[in-house]
Amino acid sequence: MASFIVPRKTHFGPGAISELANLTGKKATVVIGCGSIKKNGGLDRIMGHLEAAGFETQLIEGVESDPTIQTAQAGAKQMLEFGPDLIVGIGGGSPIDAAKAMWLFYEYPDFTFEQAAVPFSLPELRKKAHFVAISTTSGTGTEVTSFSVISDRESGIKYPIADYNLTPDVAIVDTDLSASLTPQLVAHTGMDAMTHAIEAYVSNVANEFTDALAIKAIEMIDKYLRSSYAGEKEAGCKMHIAQNLAGMSFSNAILGIVHSMAHKSGRILSVPHGCANAIYLPHVISYNAPEAADRFAEIADRLGLAGTTAEEKTSALVAYIEELNKSLDIPATLKEFGVAESLFTENLDRMTEGAVQDPCTGTNPRTIDNAEMRKLFEVAYYGK
């Protein structure tokens, strides 16, 4: 038997944050990043809607990119002192992922990170609070997913906490909030969303529900990402919806080794998550082709790519991703990005071992060992 789990409610479109005024409760903790939501006035509007609903509010701010265990635990301590019955995570993947982890440790203060890192083993949440996620970037899909990616400050490795308990109760996809993204952030988050959709479509636990969402997301990203990168507002709004569809898909179909590699290398090499995904994606498609060529061919067909055989269509898809990256000014290799060779080689073994052991590797369509994973990293660094 399979399951399909998404938030009970997803509000989307211009002005969707006004739905906050219809929530019920007494105390709300709001978690944000480093302040852009404050600068553009979005936080004031969100707080206003919560206050209109009768909530006393607490603000936890300053969540860093790649949030750490320490950040999650510190936030949970603040929540324990305040006692919210609603938690609102706002931002891109980092603040929302941090808020999810804070929620877990708020409800279970004695729970350890080692316990949390065991996939799909969390205790029941919602004993103390419900969770609302408001996305402000167009890539992570975390507002509708069962994932929270948290970093270990000491090792520099990212660990995905995965459990359907973490799926938000309410997702708000307000297209007004994504209007101020920089072109680089549009590119990186857009390719993150494309990677989510492609990996979900070829996952070994994909199903008809996840396929429909993934393929629609791929079509929308193909149609709107370049225009959004060029600054077209309507295209940006469409990308905000597309990334949400991709998020619903991968939350249920899980992902593959593109994400395994990005999780275990991004923080170490200081490569933004979406950029790392974009660099790894064409190489992983080629690696997975022996087991997933027919699925990649279906994607190629929906994109109108050339080819008569599944192998030819898969090659066309690889070329398409490489050209898409180029059009978004994303480097073709880690070396071109600027990662020092010494940093790469010094960390290659632990990145390799970590990626093979990452939870996302289990749903990749083709199995992989350390030797093959090492080769993938090397190709992504030096090029073909």
Stockholm file with secondary structure:
# STOCKHOLM 1.0

chainA/1-384         MASFIVPRKTHFGPGAISELANLTGKKATVVIGCGSIKKNGGLDRIMGHLEAAGFETQLIEGVESDPTIQTAQAGAKQMLEFGPDLIVGIGGGSPIDAAKAMWLFYEYPDFTFEQAAVPFSLPELRKKAHFVAISTTSGTGTEVTSFSVISDRESGIKYPIADYNLTPDVAIVDTDLSASLTPQLVAHTGMDAMTHAIEAYVSNVANEFTDALAIKAIEMIDKYLRSSYAGEKEAGCKMHIAQNLAGMSFSNAILGIVHSMAHKSGRILSVPHGCANAIYLPHVISYNAPEAADRFAEIADRLGLAGTTAEEKTSALVAYIEELNKSLDIPATLKEFGVAESLFTENLDRMTEGAVQDPCTGTNPRTIDNAEMRKLFEVAYYGK
#=GR chainA/1-384 SS CCCCCCCSEEEESTTGGGGGGGCCCSEEEEECCSSHHHHTTHHHHHHHHHHHTTCEEEEECCCCSSCBHHHHHHHHHHHHHHCCSEEEEEESHHHHHHHHHHHHHHHCTTCCHHHHTSTTCCCCCCSSCEEEEEECSSSCCGGGCSEEEEECTTTCCEEEEECGGGSCSEEEECGGGGTTCCHHHHHHHHHHHHHHHHHHHHCTTCCHHHHHHHHHHHHHHHHHHHHHHTTCHHHHHHHHHHHHHHHHHHHHHCCCHHHHHHHHHHHHHTCCHHHHHHHHHHHHHHHHHHHHHHHHHHHHHHTTCCCSSHHHHHHHHHHHHHHHHHHTTCCSSHHHHTCCHHHHHHHHHHHHHHHHHSGGGGGSSSCCCHHHHHHHHHHHHHCC
#=GC SS_cons         CCCCCCCSEEEESTTGGGGGGGCCCSEEEEECCSSHHHHTTHHHHHHHHHHHTTCEEEEECCCCSSCBHHHHHHHHHHHHHHCCSEEEEEESHHHHHHHHHHHHHHHCTTCCHHHHTSTTCCCCCCSSCEEEEEECSSSCCGGGCSEEEEECTTTCCEEEEECGGGSCSEEEECGGGGTTCCHHHHHHHHHHHHHHHHHHHHCTTCCHHHHHHHHHHHHHHHHHHHHHHTTCHHHHHHHHHHHHHHHHHHHHHCCCHHHHHHHHHHHHHTCCHHHHHHHHHHHHHHHHHHHHHHHHHHHHHHTTCCCSSHHHHHHHHHHHHHHHHHHTTCCSSHHHHTCCHHHHHHHHHHHHHHHHHSGGGGGSSSCCCHHHHHHHHHHHHHCC
//
